[in-house]
């Protein structure tokens, strides 16, 4: 019955459905290629005959994944504001947002490089590598930190590309980064004998190359928009007020989400090495879910933002409805795949029998996650597209402090099942609180006034 309804919807709104898919598939493919960066780094140093370099890369990659993810607001904030400017046909603002976002990303990246000593010291203190591994991990970090301006500028470019509905831009940028990283890894490690430090410099160079390619695509896209932005405006802090206001709420929201993920990993470690490793394997499933459903969330961000800019309420609601249909279908397919092949995937990811057994014990939680998580992913897309990010921040605070941590506290007696239960309810709580805000905004005319 659902599939018949979906087919009728596709036939009725074929053009809009195709637009949703044109927006969705490039980030899906791009998200799939992203984990290759870590896999290639691991494969290259994994054949050097010592575990020291492998450990250095693992620790360094974890540090910078956490550090750079904290600045993910540069991507989200740029998307919503750009999509709305596109809807208003404000070419000058579209151009200004690109320049402002890149400037902000590069500026924050340069600040991170200037503060590299305390950042690296603090990160290594918390990671606590062994005495043998510590010098190599430090050397990796001291090289990798110089990728910060390129990585954060890349976030800004990705957000702008989604905002102007050119989702192939991020795909090409990430493909260039990943392919360049593979080649440079081999050259740096096996031709120049740079070991794990070579892996870091290869990653740095590949990010700058990817951003250069992305800038070429951005310049091509700018031809679509009229208007002129004087470069002097980039030196006036008042021109950044709107972007800063959006990004500050997204920053708090991202830090809270990172806190939950870090706490989840730490509590898994307290339950034993086998449980920690099993949770790491299962988080791979969660990454697959996120990568698959994010494509539709990005469609919602761009198309809802454009609809809001055009003040077209009916189109706004139709975009949400159709995108959710497709995301729901993807979620059901993921559940079926995990149900049928989850055990096989676990066996491919690890050959440690105790870890396999624990991962399969907790696998049912991940089978349910696509259906539990789809709603928060899609609602995030709506609120990013409408730049209602203060509500995103507040609902995240309520979900983290009012649901996740209290629920974890009372379910500690259930061990890892209690931990996964807390995570599952956290996802549901985010969806419920955002849905309440969505309904309230629609009824009160926050996004679309009564006229």
Secondary structure in CASP SS format (residue, H / E / C, confidence):
PFRMAT SS
TARGET T0000
AUTHOR 0000-0000-0000
METHOD secondary structure of the structure
MODEL  1
X C 1.00
X H 1.00
X H 1.00
X H 1.00
X H 1.00
X H 1.00
X H 1.00
X H 1.00
X H 1.00
X H 1.00
X H 1.00
X H 1.00
X C 1.00
X H 1.00
X H 1.00
X H 1.00
X H 1.00
X H 1.00
X H 1.00
X H 1.00
X H 1.00
X H 1.00
X H 1.00
X H 1.00
X H 1.00
X H 1.00
X H 1.00
X H 1.00
X H 1.00
X H 1.00
X H 1.00
X H 1.00
X H 1.00
X H 1.00
X H 1.00
X H 1.00
X H 1.00
X H 1.00
X H 1.00
X H 1.00
X H 1.00
X H 1.00
X H 1.00
X H 1.00
X H 1.00
X C 1.00
X C 1.00
X C 1.00
X C 1.00
X C 1.00
X H 1.00
X H 1.00
X H 1.00
X H 1.00
X H 1.00
X H 1.00
X H 1.00
X H 1.00
X H 1.00
X H 1.00
X H 1.00
X H 1.00
X H 1.00
X H 1.00
X H 1.00
X H 1.00
X H 1.00
X H 1.00
X H 1.00
X C 1.00
X C 1.00
X C 1.00
X H 1.00
X H 1.00
X H 1.00
X H 1.00
X H 1.00
X H 1.00
X H 1.00
X H 1.00
X H 1.00
X H 1.00
X H 1.00
X H 1.00
X H 1.00
X H 1.00
X H 1.00
X C 1.00
X C 1.00
X C 1.00
X H 1.00
X H 1.00
X H 1.00
X H 1.00
X H 1.00
X H 1.00
X H 1.00
X H 1.00
X H 1.00
X H 1.00
X H 1.00
X H 1.00
X H 1.00
X H 1.00
X H 1.00
X H 1.00
X H 1.00
X H 1.00
X H 1.00
X H 1.00
X H 1.00
X H 1.00
X H 1.00
X H 1.00
X C 1.00
X H 1.00
X H 1.00
X H 1.00
X H 1.00
X H 1.00
X H 1.00
X H 1.00
X H 1.00
X H 1.00
X H 1.00
X H 1.00
X H 1.00
X C 1.00
X C 1.00
X C 1.00
X H 1.00
X H 1.00
X H 1.00
X H 1.00
X H 1.00
X H 1.00
X H 1.00
X H 1.00
X H 1.00
X H 1.00
X H 1.00
X H 1.00
X H 1.00
X H 1.00
X H 1.00
X H 1.00
X H 1.00
X H 1.00
X H 1.00
X H 1.00
X H 1.00
X H 1.00
X H 1.00
X H 1.00
X H 1.00
X H 1.00
X H 1.00
X H 1.00
X H 1.00
X H 1.00
X H 1.00
X H 1.00
X H 1.00
X C 1.00
X C 1.00
X C 1.00
X C 1.00
X H 1.00
X H 1.00
X H 1.00
X H 1.00
X H 1.00
X H 1.00
X H 1.00
X H 1.00
X H 1.00
X H 1.00
X H 1.00
X H 1.00
X H 1.00
X H 1.00
X H 1.00
X H 1.00
X H 1.00
X H 1.00
X H 1.00
X H 1.00
X H 1.00
X H 1.00
X H 1.00
X H 1.00
X C 1.00
X C 1.00
X C 1.00
X H 1.00
X H 1.00
X H 1.00
X H 1.00
X H 1.00
X H 1.00
X H 1.00
X H 1.00
X H 1.00
X H 1.00
X H 1.00
X H 1.00
X H 1.00
X H 1.00
X H 1.00
X H 1.00
X H 1.00
X H 1.00
X H 1.00
X H 1.00
X H 1.00
X H 1.00
X H 1.00
X H 1.00
X H 1.00
X H 1.00
X H 1.00
X H 1.00
X C 1.00
X C 1.00
X C 1.00
X C 1.00
X C 1.00
X C 1.00
X C 1.00
X C 1.00
X H 1.00
X H 1.00
X H 1.00
X H 1.00
X H 1.00
X C 1.00
X H 1.00
X H 1.00
X H 1.00
X H 1.00
X H 1.00
X H 1.00
X H 1.00
X H 1.00
X H 1.00
X H 1.00
X H 1.00
X H 1.00
X H 1.00
X H 1.00
X H 1.00
X H 1.00
X H 1.00
X H 1.00
X H 1.00
X H 1.00
X H 1.00
X H 1.00
X H 1.00
X H 1.00
X H 1.00
X H 1.00
X H 1.00
X H 1.00
X H 1.00
X H 1.00
X H 1.00
X H 1.00
X H 1.00
X H 1.00
X C 1.00
X C 1.00
X H 1.00
X H 1.00
X H 1.00
X H 1.00
X H 1.00
X H 1.00
X H 1.00
X H 1.00
X H 1.00
X H 1.00
X H 1.00
X H 1.00
X H 1.00
X H 1.00
X H 1.00
X H 1.00
X H 1.00
X H 1.00
X H 1.00
X H 1.00
X H 1.00
X H 1.00
X H 1.00
X H 1.00
X H 1.00
X H 1.00
X H 1.00
X H 1.00
X H 1.00
X H 1.00
X H 1.00
X H 1.00
X H 1.00
X H 1.00
X H 1.00
X H 1.00
X H 1.00
X H 1.00
X C 1.00
X C 1.00
X H 1.00
X H 1.00
X H 1.00
X H 1.00
X H 1.00
X H 1.00
X H 1.00
X H 1.00
X H 1.00
X H 1.00
X H 1.00
X H 1.00
X H 1.00
X H 1.00
X H 1.00
X H 1.00
X H 1.00
X H 1.00
X H 1.00
X H 1.00
X H 1.00
X H 1.00
X H 1.00
X H 1.00
X H 1.00
X H 1.00
X H 1.00
X H 1.00
X H 1.00
X H 1.00
X H 1.00
X H 1.00
X H 1.00
X H 1.00
X H 1.00
X H 1.00
X H 1.00
X C 1.00
X C 1.00
X C 1.00
X H 1.00
X H 1.00
X H 1.00
X H 1.00
X H 1.00
X H 1.00
X H 1.00
X H 1.00
X H 1.00
X H 1.00
X H 1.00
X H 1.00
X H 1.00
X H 1.00
X H 1.00
X H 1.00
X H 1.00
X H 1.00
X H 1.00
X H 1.00
X H 1.00
X H 1.00
X H 1.00
X H 1.00
X H 1.00
X H 1.00
X H 1.00
X H 1.00
X H 1.00
X H 1.00
X H 1.00
X H 1.00
X H 1.00
X C 1.00
X C 1.00
X C 1.00
X H 1.00
X H 1.00
X H 1.00
X H 1.00
X H 1.00
X H 1.00
X H 1.00
X H 1.00
X H 1.00
X H 1.00
X H 1.00
X H 1.00
X H 1.00
X H 1.00
X H 1.00
X H 1.00
X H 1.00
X H 1.00
X H 1.00
X H 1.00
X H 1.00
X H 1.00
X C 1.00
X H 1.00
X H 1.00
X H 1.00
X C 1.00
X H 1.00
X H 1.00
X H 1.00
X H 1.00
X H 1.00
X H 1.00
X H 1.00
X H 1.00
X H 1.00
X H 1.00
X H 1.00
X H 1.00
X H 1.00
X H 1.00
X H 1.00
X H 1.00
X H 1.00
X H 1.00
X H 1.00
X H 1.00
X H 1.00
X H 1.00
X H 1.00
X H 1.00
X H 1.00
X H 1.00
X H 1.00
X H 1.00
X H 1.00
X C 1.00
X C 1.00
X C 1.00
X C 1.00
X C 1.00
X C 1.00
X C 1.00
END
